[in-house]
Amino acid sequence: MQCPACNKESDPSAYGDPAKCPECGVFYEKALALKQRRLAAEEAAAEAAKPKPTVASKLADGWQGAKVSVEEGRRQREAEQQRNMASRDAAAAKPVVVVDIRMGFWSMVVFMVKWVLASIPAVIILAILLAVIGGSGLTLVQGFNSYLSYKDRFEASKTAAELAAGREINVPGENRAKYYEAGLSQSENFAVMTVRAESENGAQTYSRIAVDCKSSLAVVTPQLLTLETLNGYVMPTNYQPIIAGTPRQYIAIRACAGMPGLHPLLQ
């Protein structure tokens, strides 16, 4: 049981007769009546504090309602008009068959002259379109043929390089190291070969040589332990003349083999 004054929850048997809050000592009935009167007064004050509608607000509400009604009526009328127009258009859409044209002679002459004059720009525009389409088609055909030719050359070069890969390069002299071709690429006057060198004790290193086959100039990377490391190495650009009788000359001869216009030192 809850006291209306202190809101304390207590056992109903503790209130006694007449009921009296064991916590604050007020009589239950009197406190409850007082609380109800206070709540009623607060509600009446809140209701009185609400703003009452004025004449202007009532007029504004009425005007807004009338405006909404007018807009709704206008939309309904427009929709009805559109439906009526659509019905009339559907009823009026009938096929027409032209069986004859009656035109005076000179009127027909003037009409045909206008027809011929109007056809001149049309013919020019049509010719331009045909030229553009024909040129585009020709360009596509030429590009496709060039692609096929390049592809054939690339496949032939790739096949030749794959067949030559792994062959020993003949390097005469007292040099006891052995050199093997590990990759070859030829383009115009230049050849790039990957070389695997094997020393007398079996150690292997990889290097790459770029050769200008017409000028007998070459540049070589340092000898690296793995092919992966060599592939990540940037090729130097300081080309130097090839010296006769050195392993570089014989490697360059192998790299430039089969290319036209070779320097005498590389033939």
C-alpha positions as CSV (number, residue, x, y, z in Angstrom):
1,M,0.0,0.0,0.0
2,Q,1.5,3.4,-1.0
3,C,1.1,6.6,1.0
4,P,-0.3,9.5,-1.0
5,A,1.9,12.0,0.9
6,C,5.3,10.4,1.1
7,N,4.8,7.6,-1.5
8,K,6.2,5.0,0.9
9,E,5.2,1.4,0.2
10,S,4.1,-0.4,3.4
11,D,2.1,-3.5,4.3
12,P,-1.7,-2.7,4.5
13,S,-1.8,-4.2,8.0
14,A,0.6,-1.6,9.2
15,Y,-1.8,1.3,8.4
16,G,-4.3,0.3,11.2
17,D,-7.9,1.6,11.5
18,P,-8.4,4.4,10.6
19,A,-5.7,4.1,8.0
20,K,-2.6,6.0,8.9
21,C,0.8,6.0,7.2
22,P,3.3,4.3,9.6
23,E,6.1,6.3,7.9
24,C,4.9,9.9,7.9
25,G,1.8,9.6,10.2
26,V,-0.7,11.2,7.9
27,F,-4.2,9.8,7.6
28,Y,-4.5,7.9,4.3
29,E,-8.0,9.1,3.3
30,K,-7.3,12.8,4.0
31,A,-3.9,12.6,2.2
32,L,-5.5,10.9,-0.8
33,A,-8.3,13.5,-1.1
34,L,-5.8,16.3,-0.8
35,K,-3.6,14.8,-3.6
36,Q,-6.7,14.3,-5.9
37,R,-7.7,18.0,-5.4
38,R,-4.2,19.1,-6.1
39,L,-4.0,17.1,-9.4
40,A,-7.4,18.4,-10.5
41,A,-6.3,22.0,-9.8
42,E,-3.1,21.4,-11.8
43,E,-5.1,20.0,-14.8
44,A,-7.5,22.9,-14.7
45,A,-4.6,25.4,-14.7
46,A,-3.0,23.7,-17.6
47,E,-6.2,23.7,-19.6
48,A,-6.7,27.4,-18.8
49,A,-3.1,28.1,-20.0
50,K,-3.7,26.7,-23.5
51,P,-4.2,29.4,-26.1
52,K,-7.7,29.8,-27.3
53,P,-8.3,30.0,-31.1
54,T,-8.8,33.5,-32.3
55,V,-11.1,34.8,-35.0
56,A,-8.1,35.3,-37.3
57,S,-6.8,31.7,-36.8
58,K,-10.3,30.4,-37.5
59,L,-10.5,32.4,-40.7
60,A,-7.0,31.2,-41.7
61,D,-8.0,27.6,-41.1
62,G,-11.1,28.1,-43.2
63,W,-9.2,29.8,-46.0
64,Q,-6.7,26.9,-46.1
65,G,-9.4,24.3,-46.3
66,A,-11.1,26.2,-49.1
67,K,-7.8,26.5,-50.9
68,V,-7.2,22.8,-50.7
69,S,-10.7,22.1,-51.9
70,V,-10.2,24.4,-54.9
71,E,-6.8,22.8,-55.8
72,E,-8.3,19.3,-55.5
73,G,-11.2,20.3,-57.8
74,R,-8.9,21.8,-60.4
75,R,-6.8,18.6,-60.5
76,Q,-9.9,16.5,-60.9
77,R,-11.1,18.7,-63.8
78,E,-7.7,18.6,-65.5
79,A,-7.6,14.8,-65.2
80,E,-11.1,14.6,-66.7
81,Q,-10.1,16.9,-69.6
82,Q,-7.0,14.7,-70.3
83,R,-9.2,11.6,-70.4
84,N,-11.7,13.2,-72.7
85,M,-8.9,14.4,-75.1
86,A,-7.3,10.9,-75.1
87,S,-10.7,9.5,-76.0
88,R,-11.2,12.0,-78.8
89,D,-7.7,11.3,-80.2
90,A,-8.3,7.6,-80.1
91,A,-11.5,8.0,-81.9
92,A,-10.0,10.4,-84.5
93,A,-7.0,8.2,-85.3
94,K,-8.2,6.4,-88.5
95,P,-6.1,5.2,-91.4
96,V,-6.0,7.4,-94.6
97,V,-5.5,6.0,-98.1
98,V,-4.3,8.5,-100.7
99,V,-5.6,7.5,-104.1
100,D,-4.7,10.6,-106.2
101,I,-3.1,14.0,-106.1
102,R,-4.5,16.8,-108.1
103,M,-1.9,19.5,-108.7
104,G,-1.5,22.1,-111.4
105,F,1.3,21.7,-114.0
106,W,3.3,24.8,-112.9
107,S,2.7,24.0,-109.2
108,M,4.1,20.5,-109.9
109,V,7.2,22.0,-111.7
110,V,7.9,24.3,-108.7
111,F,7.4,21.4,-106.3
112,M,9.9,19.2,-108.3
113,V,12.5,22.0,-108.4
114,K,12.2,22.4,-104.7
115,W,12.5,18.6,-104.3
116,V,15.8,18.5,-106.4
117,L,17.3,21.5,-104.5
118,A,16.4,19.9,-101.1
119,S,18.0,16.6,-102.2
120,I,21.4,18.2,-102.8
121,P,22.3,18.6,-99.1
122,A,20.9,15.2,-98.4
123,V,23.2,13.6,-100.9
124,I,26.2,15.6,-99.5
125,I,25.4,14.4,-96.0
126,L,25.0,10.8,-97.2
127,A,28.4,11.0,-99.0
128,I,30.1,12.3,-95.9
129,L,28.6,9.5,-93.8
130,L,29.6,6.9,-96.3
131,A,33.2,8.3,-96.4
132,V,33.5,8.3,-92.6
133,I,32.1,4.7,-92.3
134,G,34.4,3.5,-95.1
135,G,37.4,5.2,-93.7
136,S,36.8,3.8,-90.2
137,G,36.3,0.3,-91.7
138,L,39.5,0.6,-93.7
139,T,41.4,1.8,-90.6
140,L,40.1,-1.2,-88.6
141,V,41.1,-3.6,-91.3
142,Q,44.6,-2.2,-91.6
143,G,45.0,-2.2,-87.8
144,F,43.9,-5.8,-87.6
145,N,46.3,-6.8,-90.4
146,S,49.1,-4.9,-88.6
147,Y,48.2,-6.7,-85.4
148,L,48.3,-10.1,-87.1
149,S,51.7,-9.3,-88.8
150,Y,53.2,-8.1,-85.5
151,K,51.8,-11.2,-83.7
152,D,53.4,-13.5,-86.3
153,R,56.8,-11.7,-86.0
154,F,56.6,-11.8,-82.2
155,E,55.7,-15.5,-82.2
156,A,58.5,-16.3,-84.6
157,S,61.0,-14.3,-82.5
158,K,59.7,-15.9,-79.3
159,T,60.0,-19.4,-80.8
160,A,63.5,-18.7,-82.0
161,A,64.5,-17.4,-78.6
162,E,63.0,-20.4,-76.9
163,L,64.8,-22.8,-79.2
164,A,68.1,-21.0,-78.6
165,A,67.7,-20.7,-74.8
166,G,70.1,-22.9,-72.9
167,R,72.6,-23.4,-75.7
168,E,76.2,-22.9,-74.8
169,I,78.0,-19.9,-76.2
170,N,81.3,-20.7,-77.9
171,V,83.9,-18.4,-76.2
172,P,87.4,-19.5,-77.3
173,G,90.6,-18.7,-75.4
174,E,92.0,-19.5,-72.0
175,N,88.8,-18.4,-70.2
176,R,87.6,-21.5,-68.3
177,A,84.1,-20.2,-67.5
178,K,81.2,-21.4,-69.6
179,Y,78.4,-19.2,-70.9
180,Y,74.9,-20.2,-71.8
181,E,72.1,-18.3,-73.5
182,A,69.2,-18.0,-71.1
183,G,67.0,-15.6,-73.1
184,L,67.1,-13.4,-76.2
185,S,65.1,-10.5,-77.6
186,Q,65.8,-8.8,-80.9
187,S,64.3,-5.6,-82.2
188,E,65.5,-3.5,-85.1
189,N,69.2,-2.8,-84.5
190,F,69.3,-3.9,-80.8
191,A,69.5,-7.3,-79.1
192,V,69.2,-8.1,-75.4
193,M,70.5,-11.5,-74.2
194,T,70.3,-13.0,-70.7
195,V,73.5,-15.0,-70.0
196,R,74.1,-17.7,-67.5
197,A,77.8,-18.1,-66.6
198,E,79.1,-21.2,-65.0
199,S,82.6,-21.0,-63.3
200,E,85.1,-23.8,-63.1
201,N,83.9,-24.8,-59.6
202,G,80.3,-24.9,-60.7
203,A,79.0,-21.6,-59.3
204,Q,76.4,-19.9,-61.5
205,T,75.6,-16.3,-62.0
206,Y,73.3,-14.4,-64.3
207,S,73.8,-11.2,-66.3
208,R,72.2,-9.3,-69.2
209,I,73.9,-7.7,-72.2
210,A,72.3,-5.1,-74.5
211,V,74.0,-4.8,-77.9
212,D,73.7,-2.1,-80.6
213,C,74.5,-4.5,-83.5
214,K,75.2,-1.8,-86.1
215,S,77.6,0.2,-83.9
216,S,79.2,-2.6,-82.0
217,L,78.4,-1.0,-78.6
218,A,77.2,-2.9,-75.6
219,V,76.2,-2.5,-71.9
220,V,76.3,-5.3,-69.4
221,T,74.6,-5.6,-66.0
222,P,76.6,-6.9,-63.0
223,Q,76.6,-10.7,-62.5
224,L,73.8,-11.6,-60.0
225,L,73.1,-14.9,-58.2
226,T,69.5,-15.4,-59.3
227,L,67.5,-14.7,-62.4
228,E,64.8,-13.2,-60.2
229,T,67.3,-10.6,-58.9
230,L,68.4,-9.9,-62.5
231,N,64.8,-9.3,-63.6
232,G,64.5,-6.6,-61.0
233,Y,67.7,-4.8,-62.0
234,V,67.5,-1.6,-64.1
235,M,69.5,-1.9,-67.3
236,P,72.4,0.7,-67.4
237,T,72.7,3.1,-70.3
238,N,76.4,3.7,-70.6
239,Y,77.2,1.8,-73.8
240,Q,80.8,1.0,-74.4
241,P,82.7,-0.3,-77.5
242,I,83.0,-4.0,-77.7
243,I,86.7,-5.1,-77.6
244,A,87.7,-7.9,-80.0
245,G,88.8,-11.2,-78.5
246,T,86.8,-10.7,-75.2
247,P,83.9,-12.9,-74.1
248,R,81.7,-9.9,-74.6
249,Q,82.4,-10.0,-78.3
250,Y,81.4,-13.7,-78.7
251,I,78.3,-13.2,-76.6
252,A,77.4,-10.2,-78.7
253,I,77.9,-12.2,-81.9
254,R,75.4,-14.8,-80.6
255,A,73.0,-12.1,-79.5
256,C,73.0,-10.3,-82.9
257,A,73.0,-13.5,-85.0
258,G,70.6,-13.3,-88.0
259,M,70.1,-9.5,-87.8
260,P,70.8,-7.4,-90.9
261,G,73.5,-4.7,-91.1
262,L,75.8,-6.1,-88.5
263,H,79.0,-4.4,-87.6
264,P,82.1,-6.3,-89.0
265,L,83.2,-7.1,-85.4
266,L,79.9,-9.0,-84.8
267,Q,79.7,-10.9,-88.1
